[in-house]
Amino acid sequence: MAAQAAAQAASAAAMSAQQQAMSQLTGFNNTIKSKDDVTVQFQLYPTGQTTPRLQNALQGKAKSDGEDVLTPLIQQVATTVLTEVTKK
């Protein structure tokens, strides 16, 4: 019973966080104007290390007002990080 309640609470928290993230993304997209440049910089550090294993900057340019240029960049970051951490 307690495990089920905890699972439901975790699910509700995850849904709330997702809704908040989508709201923030929508707000961000509303500030984008045609020809705006967006840059996402990231670094991937191994646990306990001070030197990044991977670092990169990705750029996107809006073609129209309100265009979602951030989501494709985040997807690229996720793919790059996943590829790096699954290397043998």
Secondary structure, 3 states (H helix, E strand, C coil): CHHHHHHHHHHHHHHHHHHHHHHHHHHHHHHCCCCCEEEEEEEECCCCCCCCCEEEEEEEECCCCCCCCHHHHHHHHHHHHHHHHCCC
